[in-house]
């Protein structure tokens, strides 16, 4: 199993940047596909970004492509989400997720078995 804990959320003005981190614990972390999702008030959980277990592949939601970057450091058991040019519509609780599936391109929350507790990101206009 994998346990996940996010950090780095906060309040930022539109156009600003934030970096979210996800600390993973448990065995075989490096073999998991990792993802970030977000959930705004009154809306469903939506995919943001994903990274394959080998780090050779990353994929993003169209709404964040070119602004957000996902990365992982298997030696440190961590995954990060660098968020630039933030917009008020990026306001949400952001969740780190892990999937035991070894492929790439997973954007459906049901494909991820493990979840962090979430961290709030608020972007003011």
LUMROTOR-808459 format. One record per atom (N, C-alpha, C): residue number from 1; residue in three letters; x, y, z. Coordinates in Angstrom, 1 decimal, decimal comma. Layout:
% residues N
(NUM 'ALA' (X Y Z))
...
//
This chain:
% residues 125
(1 'UNK' (0,8 -1,2 0,0))
(1 'UNK' (0,0 0,0 0,0))
(1 'UNK' (0,9 1,2 0,0))
(2 'UNK' (0,3 2,4 -0,4))
(2 'UNK' (0,9 3,6 -0,4))
(2 'UNK' (0,1 4,7 0,4))
(3 'UNK' (0,8 5,4 1,2))
(3 'UNK' (0,1 6,5 2,0))
(3 'UNK' (0,6 7,8 1,4))
(4 'UNK' (-0,3 8,8 1,2))
(4 'UNK' (0,0 10,0 0,5))
(4 'UNK' (-0,4 11,2 1,4))
(5 'UNK' (0,5 12,3 1,4))
(5 'UNK' (0,1 13,5 2,2))
(5 'UNK' (0,6 14,7 1,4))
(6 'UNK' (-0,4 15,6 1,1))
(6 'UNK' (-0,1 16,8 0,3))
(6 'UNK' (0,3 17,9 1,2))
(7 'UNK' (1,0 18,9 0,6))
(7 'UNK' (1,3 20,1 1,3))
(7 'UNK' (1,6 21,2 0,2))
(8 'UNK' (1,6 22,5 0,7))
(8 'UNK' (2,0 23,5 -0,3))
(8 'UNK' (0,8 24,4 -0,8))
(9 'UNK' (-0,4 24,1 -0,4))
(9 'UNK' (-1,5 24,9 -0,8))
(9 'UNK' (-1,5 26,2 -0,1))
(10 'UNK' (-2,4 27,1 -0,5))
(10 'UNK' (-2,5 28,4 0,1))
(10 'UNK' (-3,3 29,4 -0,7))
(11 'UNK' (-3,2 30,7 -0,4))
(11 'UNK' (-3,8 31,8 -1,1))
(11 'UNK' (-2,8 32,5 -2,0))
(12 'UNK' (-3,2 32,7 -3,2))
(12 'UNK' (-2,3 33,4 -4,1))
(12 'UNK' (-3,2 34,3 -5,1))
(13 'UNK' (-2,6 35,4 -5,5))
(13 'UNK' (-3,3 36,2 -6,5))
(13 'UNK' (-3,2 35,6 -7,9))
(14 'UNK' (-4,2 36,0 -8,7))
(14 'UNK' (-4,2 35,6 -10,1))
(14 'UNK' (-2,9 35,9 -10,8))
(15 'UNK' (-2,3 35,0 -11,5))
(15 'UNK' (-1,1 35,2 -12,2))
(15 'UNK' (0,1 34,7 -11,4))
(16 'UNK' (-0,1 34,4 -10,1))
(16 'UNK' (1,0 33,9 -9,3))
(16 'UNK' (1,2 32,4 -9,4))
(17 'UNK' (2,1 31,9 -8,6))
(17 'UNK' (2,5 30,5 -8,6))
(17 'UNK' (2,4 29,8 -7,3))
(18 'UNK' (2,2 28,5 -7,3))
(18 'UNK' (2,3 27,7 -6,1))
(18 'UNK' (2,9 26,4 -6,5))
(19 'UNK' (3,5 25,7 -5,5))
(19 'UNK' (4,1 24,4 -5,8))
(19 'UNK' (3,5 23,5 -4,7))
(20 'UNK' (2,8 22,5 -5,2))
(20 'UNK' (2,3 21,5 -4,3))
(20 'UNK' (3,2 20,3 -4,2))
(21 'UNK' (3,3 19,7 -3,0))
(21 'UNK' (4,1 18,5 -2,9))
(21 'UNK' (3,3 17,4 -2,3))
(22 'UNK' (3,7 16,2 -2,6))
(22 'UNK' (3,0 15,0 -2,1))
(22 'UNK' (4,1 14,0 -1,6))
(23 'UNK' (4,0 13,7 -0,3))
(23 'UNK' (5,0 12,8 0,3))
(23 'UNK' (4,3 11,4 0,3))
(24 'UNK' (5,0 10,4 -0,2))
(24 'UNK' (4,5 9,1 -0,3))
(24 'UNK' (5,3 8,2 0,7))
(25 'UNK' (4,6 7,3 1,3))
(25 'UNK' (5,2 6,3 2,2))
(25 'UNK' (4,6 5,0 1,9))
(26 'UNK' (5,3 3,9 2,2))
(26 'UNK' (4,9 2,6 1,8))
(26 'UNK' (5,8 2,0 0,8))
(27 'UNK' (5,6 0,7 0,6))
(27 'UNK' (6,5 0,0 -0,3))
(27 'UNK' (6,3 0,2 -1,8))
(28 'UNK' (7,3 0,1 -2,5))
(28 'UNK' (7,2 0,1 -4,0))
(28 'UNK' (6,6 1,4 -4,6))
(29 'UNK' (6,8 2,5 -3,9))
(29 'UNK' (6,2 3,8 -4,4))
(29 'UNK' (6,6 4,0 -5,8))
(30 'UNK' (7,9 3,7 -6,2))
(30 'UNK' (8,3 4,0 -7,5))
(30 'UNK' (7,6 3,3 -8,6))
(31 'UNK' (6,9 2,3 -8,2))
(31 'UNK' (6,2 1,5 -9,2))
(31 'UNK' (4,7 2,0 -9,5))
(32 'UNK' (4,3 3,0 -8,8))
(32 'UNK' (3,0 3,5 -9,0))
(32 'UNK' (2,9 4,7 -10,0))
(33 'UNK' (1,9 4,7 -10,8))
(33 'UNK' (1,5 5,9 -11,5))
(33 'UNK' (0,9 6,9 -10,6))
(34 'UNK' (1,3 8,2 -10,7))
(34 'UNK' (0,8 9,2 -9,8))
(34 'UNK' (0,0 10,3 -10,5))
(35 'UNK' (-0,9 10,9 -9,8))
(35 'UNK' (-1,7 11,9 -10,5))
(35 'UNK' (-2,1 13,0 -9,5))
(36 'UNK' (-2,5 14,1 -10,0))
(36 'UNK' (-3,1 15,2 -9,2))
(36 'UNK' (-4,6 15,4 -9,7))
(37 'UNK' (-5,5 15,5 -8,8))
(37 'UNK' (-6,9 15,9 -9,1))
(37 'UNK' (-7,3 17,1 -8,3))
(38 'UNK' (-8,4 17,7 -8,7))
(38 'UNK' (-8,9 18,8 -7,9))
(38 'UNK' (-10,4 18,8 -7,8))
(39 'UNK' (-10,9 19,4 -6,8))
(39 'UNK' (-12,4 19,5 -6,6))
(39 'UNK' (-12,8 20,8 -6,1))
(40 'UNK' (-13,5 21,6 -6,9))
(40 'UNK' (-14,0 22,9 -6,6))
(40 'UNK' (-15,3 22,7 -5,9))
(41 'UNK' (-15,7 23,7 -5,1))
(41 'UNK' (-17,0 23,6 -4,4))
(41 'UNK' (-18,2 23,4 -5,3))
(42 'UNK' (-19,0 22,4 -5,0))
(42 'UNK' (-20,2 22,1 -5,8))
(42 'UNK' (-19,9 21,4 -7,1))
(43 'UNK' (-18,6 21,0 -7,3))
(43 'UNK' (-18,3 20,3 -8,6))
(43 'UNK' (-17,7 18,9 -8,3))
(44 'UNK' (-17,6 18,1 -9,3))
(44 'UNK' (-17,0 16,8 -9,1))
(44 'UNK' (-15,4 16,9 -9,1))
(45 'UNK' (-14,8 15,8 -8,8))
(45 'UNK' (-13,4 15,7 -8,8))
(45 'UNK' (-12,9 15,6 -10,3))
(46 'UNK' (-11,9 16,5 -10,6))
(46 'UNK' (-11,5 16,4 -12,0))
(46 'UNK' (-10,0 16,2 -12,1))
(47 'UNK' (-9,5 15,5 -13,1))
(47 'UNK' (-8,1 15,2 -13,3))
(47 'UNK' (-7,4 16,5 -13,7))
(48 'UNK' (-6,2 16,6 -13,2))
(48 'UNK' (-5,3 17,7 -13,4))
(48 'UNK' (-4,0 17,3 -14,2))
(49 'UNK' (-3,3 16,4 -13,6))
(49 'UNK' (-2,0 15,9 -14,3))
(49 'UNK' (-1,7 14,5 -13,8))
(50 'UNK' (-0,9 13,8 -14,6))
(50 'UNK' (-0,5 12,5 -14,3))
(50 'UNK' (1,0 12,3 -14,7))
(51 'UNK' (1,6 11,3 -14,1))
(51 'UNK' (3,0 11,0 -14,4))
(51 'UNK' (3,2 9,5 -14,3))
(52 'UNK' (3,8 8,8 -15,2))
(52 'UNK' (4,0 7,4 -15,2))
(52 'UNK' (5,0 7,0 -14,2))
(53 'UNK' (5,0 5,7 -13,9))
(53 'UNK' (5,9 5,2 -12,8))
(53 'UNK' (7,3 5,3 -13,2))
(54 'UNK' (7,6 5,3 -14,5))
(54 'UNK' (9,0 5,4 -15,0))
(54 'UNK' (9,4 6,9 -15,2))
(55 'UNK' (8,5 7,8 -15,1))
(55 'UNK' (8,7 9,3 -15,3))
(55 'UNK' (8,9 9,6 -16,8))
(56 'UNK' (8,7 8,7 -17,6))
(56 'UNK' (9,0 8,9 -19,0))
(56 'UNK' (7,8 9,6 -19,7))
(57 'UNK' (6,6 9,6 -19,1))
(57 'UNK' (5,4 10,1 -19,7))
(57 'UNK' (4,6 11,0 -18,7))
(58 'UNK' (4,2 12,1 -19,1))
(58 'UNK' (3,3 13,0 -18,3))
(58 'UNK' (2,1 13,4 -19,2))
(59 'UNK' (1,0 13,7 -18,5))
(59 'UNK' (-0,2 14,1 -19,3))
(59 'UNK' (-1,0 15,1 -18,4))
(60 'UNK' (-1,7 16,0 -19,1))
(60 'UNK' (-2,4 17,1 -18,4))
(60 'UNK' (-3,8 17,3 -18,9))
(61 'UNK' (-4,6 17,9 -18,1))
(61 'UNK' (-5,9 18,4 -18,5))
(61 'UNK' (-5,7 19,6 -19,4))
(62 'UNK' (-6,5 19,8 -20,4))
(62 'UNK' (-6,4 20,9 -21,3))
(62 'UNK' (-6,4 22,2 -20,6))
(63 'UNK' (-7,1 22,3 -19,5))
(63 'UNK' (-7,3 23,5 -18,8))
(63 'UNK' (-6,0 24,0 -18,1))
(64 'UNK' (-5,0 23,1 -17,9))
(64 'UNK' (-3,8 23,5 -17,2))
(64 'UNK' (-2,6 23,3 -18,0))
(65 'UNK' (-2,7 22,7 -19,2))
(65 'UNK' (-1,6 22,5 -20,1))
(65 'UNK' (-0,8 23,8 -20,4))
(66 'UNK' (0,5 23,7 -20,2))
(66 'UNK' (1,3 24,9 -20,4))
(66 'UNK' (1,5 25,8 -19,2))
(67 'UNK' (0,7 25,5 -18,2))
(67 'UNK' (0,8 26,3 -16,9))
(67 'UNK' (1,3 25,5 -15,8))
(68 'UNK' (0,9 24,2 -15,7))
(68 'UNK' (1,2 23,3 -14,6))
(68 'UNK' (2,2 22,3 -15,1))
(69 'UNK' (3,1 21,8 -14,2))
(69 'UNK' (4,1 20,8 -14,5))
(69 'UNK' (4,1 19,8 -13,3))
(70 'UNK' (4,0 18,5 -13,7))
(70 'UNK' (4,1 17,5 -12,7))
(70 'UNK' (5,4 16,8 -12,8))
(71 'UNK' (6,0 16,5 -11,6))
(71 'UNK' (7,3 15,8 -11,6))
(71 'UNK' (7,3 14,9 -10,4))
(72 'UNK' (8,3 13,9 -10,4))
(72 'UNK' (8,4 13,0 -9,3))
(72 'UNK' (9,9 12,8 -9,0))
(73 'UNK' (10,2 12,4 -7,8))
(73 'UNK' (11,5 12,1 -7,4))
(73 'UNK' (11,4 10,7 -6,6))
(74 'UNK' (11,6 9,7 -7,3))
(74 'UNK' (11,4 8,3 -6,7))
(74 'UNK' (12,4 8,1 -5,6))
(75 'UNK' (13,6 8,7 -5,6))
(75 'UNK' (14,5 8,5 -4,5))
(75 'UNK' (14,0 9,2 -3,2))
(76 'UNK' (13,2 10,2 -3,4))
(76 'UNK' (12,6 10,9 -2,2))
(76 'UNK' (11,2 10,5 -2,0))
(77 'UNK' (10,6 9,6 -2,8))
(77 'UNK' (9,2 9,2 -2,6))
(77 'UNK' (8,3 10,4 -2,6))
(78 'UNK' (8,5 11,3 -3,6))
(78 'UNK' (7,7 12,5 -3,7))
(78 'UNK' (7,3 12,8 -5,1))
(79 'UNK' (6,1 13,5 -5,2))
(79 'UNK' (5,6 14,0 -6,5))
(79 'UNK' (5,2 15,4 -6,3))
(80 'UNK' (5,5 16,3 -7,2))
(80 'UNK' (5,2 17,7 -7,1))
(80 'UNK' (4,3 18,2 -8,2))
(81 'UNK' (3,6 19,3 -8,0))
(81 'UNK' (2,8 20,0 -9,0))
(81 'UNK' (3,2 21,4 -9,0))
(82 'UNK' (3,9 21,9 -10,0))
(82 'UNK' (4,3 23,3 -10,1))
(82 'UNK' (3,2 24,0 -10,9))
(83 'UNK' (2,5 25,0 -10,2))
(83 'UNK' (1,4 25,7 -10,9))
(83 'UNK' (1,8 27,2 -11,1))
(84 'UNK' (1,8 27,6 -12,3))
(84 'UNK' (2,1 28,9 -12,7))
(84 'UNK' (0,9 29,6 -13,4))
(85 'UNK' (1,0 30,9 -13,5))
(85 'UNK' (-0,1 31,7 -14,1))
(85 'UNK' (-1,5 31,2 -13,6))
(86 'UNK' (-1,6 31,2 -12,3))
(86 'UNK' (-2,8 30,7 -11,7))
(86 'UNK' (-4,0 31,6 -12,0))
(87 'UNK' (-5,2 31,0 -12,1))
(87 'UNK' (-6,4 31,7 -12,4))
(87 'UNK' (-7,4 31,5 -11,3))
(88 'UNK' (-8,4 32,4 -11,1))
(88 'UNK' (-9,4 32,1 -10,1))
(88 'UNK' (-10,1 30,8 -10,3))
(89 'UNK' (-10,3 30,3 -11,5))
(89 'UNK' (-10,9 29,1 -11,7))
(89 'UNK' (-10,1 27,8 -11,3))
(90 'UNK' (-8,8 28,1 -11,0))
(90 'UNK' (-8,0 27,0 -10,4))
(90 'UNK' (-8,3 26,7 -8,9))
(91 'UNK' (-9,1 27,6 -8,3))
(91 'UNK' (-9,4 27,4 -6,9))
(91 'UNK' (-10,1 26,1 -6,7))
(92 'UNK' (-9,5 25,3 -5,8))
(92 'UNK' (-10,1 24,0 -5,5))
(92 'UNK' (-9,3 23,3 -4,4))
(93 'UNK' (-9,8 22,2 -3,9))
(93 'UNK' (-8,9 21,3 -3,1))
(93 'UNK' (-8,2 20,4 -4,0))
(94 'UNK' (-6,9 20,3 -3,9))
(94 'UNK' (-6,1 19,5 -4,8))
(94 'UNK' (-5,7 18,2 -4,0))
(95 'UNK' (-5,8 17,1 -4,7))
(95 'UNK' (-5,5 15,8 -4,2))
(95 'UNK' (-4,4 15,1 -5,0))
(96 'UNK' (-3,5 14,4 -4,3))
(96 'UNK' (-2,5 13,5 -4,8))
(96 'UNK' (-3,1 12,1 -4,9))
(97 'UNK' (-2,8 11,4 -5,9))
(97 'UNK' (-3,4 10,0 -6,1))
(97 'UNK' (-2,3 9,1 -6,6))
(98 'UNK' (-2,5 7,8 -6,3))
(98 'UNK' (-1,6 6,8 -6,8))
(98 'UNK' (-2,4 5,6 -7,4))
(99 'UNK' (-1,9 5,1 -8,5))
(99 'UNK' (-2,5 4,0 -9,2))
(99 'UNK' (-1,5 2,9 -9,3))
(100 'UNK' (-1,9 1,6 -9,0))
(100 'UNK' (-1,0 0,5 -9,2))
(100 'UNK' (-0,9 0,1 -10,7))
(101 'UNK' (-1,7 0,7 -11,5))
(101 'UNK' (-1,6 0,4 -13,0))
(101 'UNK' (-0,3 1,0 -13,5))
(102 'UNK' (0,4 0,3 -14,3))
(102 'UNK' (1,7 0,8 -14,8))
(102 'UNK' (1,7 1,6 -16,1))
(103 'UNK' (0,6 1,8 -16,6))
(103 'UNK' (0,5 2,5 -17,9))
(103 'UNK' (0,6 4,0 -17,8))
(104 'UNK' (0,0 4,7 -18,7))
(104 'UNK' (0,0 6,1 -18,7))
(104 'UNK' (-1,3 6,6 -19,3))
(105 'UNK' (-1,6 7,9 -19,0))
(105 'UNK' (-2,8 8,5 -19,6))
(105 'UNK' (-4,0 8,4 -18,8))
(106 'UNK' (-3,9 7,8 -17,6))
(106 'UNK' (-5,1 7,6 -16,7))
(106 'UNK' (-5,6 9,0 -16,2))
(107 'UNK' (-6,9 9,3 -16,5))
(107 'UNK' (-7,5 10,5 -16,1))
(107 'UNK' (-8,7 10,3 -15,3))
(108 'UNK' (-9,1 9,1 -15,1))
(108 'UNK' (-10,3 8,8 -14,4))
(108 'UNK' (-10,0 8,5 -12,9))
(109 'UNK' (-10,7 9,1 -12,0))
(109 'UNK' (-10,4 9,0 -10,6))
(109 'UNK' (-10,5 7,5 -10,1))
(110 'UNK' (-11,4 6,8 -10,7))
(110 'UNK' (-11,7 5,4 -10,3))
(110 'UNK' (-10,5 4,5 -10,6))
(111 'UNK' (-9,5 4,9 -11,4))
(111 'UNK' (-8,3 4,1 -11,7))
(111 'UNK' (-7,2 4,3 -10,7))
(112 'UNK' (-7,4 5,2 -9,8))
(112 'UNK' (-6,4 5,5 -8,7))
(112 'UNK' (-6,9 5,0 -7,4))
(113 'UNK' (-6,1 4,1 -6,8))
(113 'UNK' (-6,6 3,4 -5,5))
(113 'UNK' (-6,3 4,2 -4,3))
(114 'UNK' (-5,3 5,0 -4,3))
(114 'UNK' (-4,8 5,7 -3,1))
(114 'UNK' (-4,9 7,2 -3,2))
(115 'UNK' (-5,3 7,8 -2,1))
(115 'UNK' (-5,5 9,3 -2,2))
(115 'UNK' (-5,0 10,0 -0,9))
(116 'UNK' (-4,5 11,2 -1,1))
(116 'UNK' (-4,1 12,0 0,1))
(116 'UNK' (-5,4 12,7 0,6))
(117 'UNK' (-5,2 13,5 1,6))
(117 'UNK' (-6,3 14,2 2,3))
(117 'UNK' (-6,7 15,5 1,6))
(118 'UNK' (-5,8 16,0 0,7))
(118 'UNK' (-6,1 17,2 0,0))
(118 'UNK' (-5,5 18,4 0,6))
(119 'UNK' (-5,3 19,4 -0,2))
(119 'UNK' (-4,8 20,7 0,2))
(119 'UNK' (-5,5 21,8 -0,6))
(120 'UNK' (-5,9 22,9 0,1))
(120 'UNK' (-6,7 23,9 -0,5))
(120 'UNK' (-5,8 24,9 -1,2))
(121 'UNK' (-6,2 25,2 -2,5))
(121 'UNK' (-5,6 26,3 -3,3))
(121 'UNK' (-6,7 27,3 -3,6))
(122 'UNK' (-6,4 28,5 -3,2))
(122 'UNK' (-7,3 29,6 -3,5))
(122 'UNK' (-6,6 30,7 -4,3))
(123 'UNK' (-7,2 31,0 -5,4))
(123 'UNK' (-6,6 32,1 -6,3))
(123 'UNK' (-7,6 33,3 -6,3))
(124 'UNK' (-7,1 34,4 -5,9))
(124 'UNK' (-8,0 35,6 -5,8))
(124 'UNK' (-7,8 36,4 -7,1))
(125 'UNK' (-8,9 37,1 -7,5))
(125 'UNK' (-8,8 37,9 -8,7))
(125 'UNK' (-8,4 39,3 -8,5))
//
